[in-house]
Amino acid sequence: KFRSLTFYPLNQILFWSLIAIVILLTWIGARPVEDPFVITGQILTVVYFLYYIVNPLSLLLWDKLLDW
């Protein structure tokens, strides 16, 4: 219903979380392939791709809440 993401407060939080995840993935990619860095990179990668599933769902949920 809205035309801009300015009116979706949850999506603003998700967007800035995505920015932080991208920065962390960039940093993790420069680290050596050792135990804590590998697991951290894998977790951040899963969270990165989950953003693209959660973001549209939160838009739909927010619109349904406003219509209700």
Number of C-alpha atoms within 10 A of each C-alpha: 10 9 6 7 12 10 11 14 11 14 19 14 10 16 15 11 15 19 12 13 17 15 12 14 18 12 12 18 13 9 11 10 12 8 8 10 16 15 12 13 20 13 12 18 14 10 15 18 11 12 16 12 10 13 16 12 12 15 17 12 12 18 14 11 9 9 8 6
